[in-house]
Amino acid sequence: MKLFDFFKYKKSPIKEEEPPIVLNSGDDIFDKIQQEFISKATTNAEKIVRAFNTKYDGAFDYSIRSLNVLDSLIEDFSDFADLSDEEMIDDFCAQAGSYILEVARRSYGGVYFWEDNLRQPMLKTGFPEFEVSILTFEKVKNRIVNGDEDNIPYFFKGYSERIRKAVKGDIVTFV
């Protein structure tokens, strides 16, 4: 996992309205990179919020309980997944996965990193005392394919409990 490889895997070039990060001497590069991760995760998550918040009565509020509604949305999507192409499924997984990551970050804090092998962001919480990490894109895809067996609220409950019980030196990853 390399932090700077986040920028290698962009599917499309930066839009003109997004100014590139300009680093001046004395700027904290790590903070700028975190802001870029947060911005991208929030932008991706907001696609789900904008598209479905009205249908689900404003339930997409980045709370832990909103993951129940997200799980219902993923289940609804799975009914039509066989009619979707791989790119559409991957986009949906990135949007729903980003929403889960932002719920985690807003609930427990954390720092974003890039996971090279799975080509997706990861959120590490408790860093540097302990590391409870969460990866979500594949989990959403598994929820689409496997059904309730990969329930998102159950997955997140395990993540939440592990953070509460973490002790110094723990390193755990939820995928």
C-alpha positions in Angstrom: 0.0 0.0 0.0 1.5 3.3 -1.1 -0.1 6.6 -0.2 0.9 8.4 -3.4 -0.2 5.7 -5.7 -3.8 7.0 -5.1 -3.0 9.4 -8.0 -1.9 6.6 -10.4 -5.3 5.0 -10.8 -7.5 7.8 -11.9 -9.9 6.6 -14.6 -10.3 10.0 -16.0 -8.2 13.2 -16.0 -8.9 15.9 -13.4 -11.8 18.1 -14.5 -10.8 21.7 -15.3 -13.0 23.0 -12.5 -10.9 21.0 -10.0 -7.7 23.0 -9.5 -4.6 20.8 -8.9 -3.1 20.8 -5.5 -0.4 23.4 -5.3 2.2 22.8 -2.6 4.1 25.7 -1.3 7.2 25.4 0.9 6.0 24.7 4.5 2.7 23.1 3.4 1.8 19.8 5.1 1.7 17.3 2.2 -0.1 14.7 4.3 -2.9 17.1 5.2 -3.4 18.1 1.5 -3.5 14.4 0.5 -6.1 13.7 3.2 -8.2 16.6 2.0 -8.0 15.2 -1.5 -9.1 11.8 -0.3 -12.0 13.3 1.8 -13.1 15.4 -1.2 -13.2 12.5 -3.6 -14.9 10.2 -1.1 -17.5 12.8 -0.3 -18.1 13.7 -4.0 -18.6 10.0 -4.7 -20.9 9.5 -1.7 -22.9 12.5 -2.5 -23.9 10.9 -5.8 -25.9 8.3 -3.8 -27.3 11.0 -1.5 -28.5 13.2 -4.4 -29.9 10.4 -6.4 -31.8 8.5 -3.6 -32.2 10.8 -0.6 -35.7 11.9 -1.6 -36.9 8.3 -2.4 -35.6 7.2 1.1 -37.1 10.2 2.9 -33.8 12.0 3.7 -32.3 9.0 5.4 -28.8 9.5 3.9 -27.4 11.6 6.6 -24.1 9.9 7.1 -25.2 8.3 10.4 -24.6 4.7 11.3 -28.3 4.0 11.2 -28.4 5.3 7.5 -26.4 2.2 6.6 -29.6 0.2 7.0 -31.1 2.3 4.2 -28.0 2.0 2.1 -28.2 -1.8 2.5 -31.8 -1.7 1.2 -30.6 0.4 -1.8 -27.9 -2.1 -2.5 -30.4 -5.0 -2.3 -32.7 -3.1 -4.7 -29.7 -2.5 -7.1 -28.8 -6.2 -7.0 -32.2 -7.0 -8.5 -31.0 -5.2 -11.7 -27.3 -5.9 -11.5 -27.6 -8.6 -14.2 -28.9 -5.9 -16.6 -26.0 -3.6 -15.8 -22.6 -3.5 -17.4 -19.4 -4.0 -15.3 -18.6 -0.2 -15.3 -22.0 0.7 -13.9 -21.7 -1.9 -11.2 -18.2 -0.6 -10.3 -19.4 3.0 -10.2 -22.2 2.0 -7.9 -19.9 0.1 -5.7 -17.5 3.0 -5.5 -20.4 5.4 -4.6 -21.9 3.1 -2.0 -18.4 2.2 -0.7 -17.5 5.8 -0.4 -20.7 6.5 1.6 -19.7 3.8 4.0 -16.2 5.1 4.4 -17.5 8.6 5.1 -19.9 7.2 7.7 -16.9 5.5 9.3 -14.7 8.7 9.1 -17.4 11.0 10.5 -18.3 8.5 13.3 -14.8 7.4 14.4 -12.3 9.6 12.6 -9.5 8.1 10.7 -7.0 8.6 7.9 -7.3 7.6 4.3 -4.7 5.5 2.5 -4.7 3.8 -0.9 -4.8 0.0 -1.1 -2.8 -1.0 -4.2 -3.8 -4.6 -4.5 -7.6 -3.9 -4.3 -7.3 -0.5 -6.1 -9.5 1.3 -3.6 -9.2 3.7 -0.6 -9.0 2.4 2.9 -9.7 4.2 6.1 -7.5 3.5 9.1 -8.9 4.5 12.5 -7.0 4.7 15.7 -3.7 5.4 14.0 -0.9 5.4 15.4 -2.0 3.7 18.7 -3.9 0.9 16.8 -5.1 0.3 13.3 -8.6 -0.8 12.6 -8.9 -0.4 8.8 -12.0 -0.7 6.6 -12.2 -1.3 2.8 -15.7 -1.1 1.4 -15.9 -1.3 -2.4 -15.5 -5.1 -2.6 -17.9 -5.5 0.3 -20.6 -3.6 -1.6 -19.9 -5.8 -4.6 -20.2 -8.9 -2.5 -23.5 -7.6 -1.0 -24.8 -7.3 -4.6 -23.6 -10.8 -5.5 -24.2 -12.8 -2.3 -27.2 -11.0 -0.9 -27.9 -10.7 2.8 -24.9 -12.9 3.7 -22.8 -9.7 3.2 -25.1 -7.4 5.1 -23.6 -3.9 5.4 -25.0 -2.9 8.9 -23.7 -6.2 10.3 -20.3 -5.6 8.7 -20.1 -2.1 10.1 -21.2 -3.3 13.5 -18.2 -5.6 13.6 -16.0 -2.7 12.6 -17.5 -0.4 15.2 -17.1 -3.0 18.0 -13.5 -3.6 17.0 -12.7 0.1 17.3 -14.3 0.3 20.7 -12.3 -2.8 22.0 -9.0 -1.9 20.3 -5.9 -1.8 22.4 -2.5 -0.4 21.6 -0.7 -2.4 18.8 -3.9 -4.0 17.3 -3.9 -4.2 13.5 -7.1 -5.4 12.0 -8.6 -4.9 8.5 -12.3 -5.3 7.6 -12.9 -6.2 4.0 
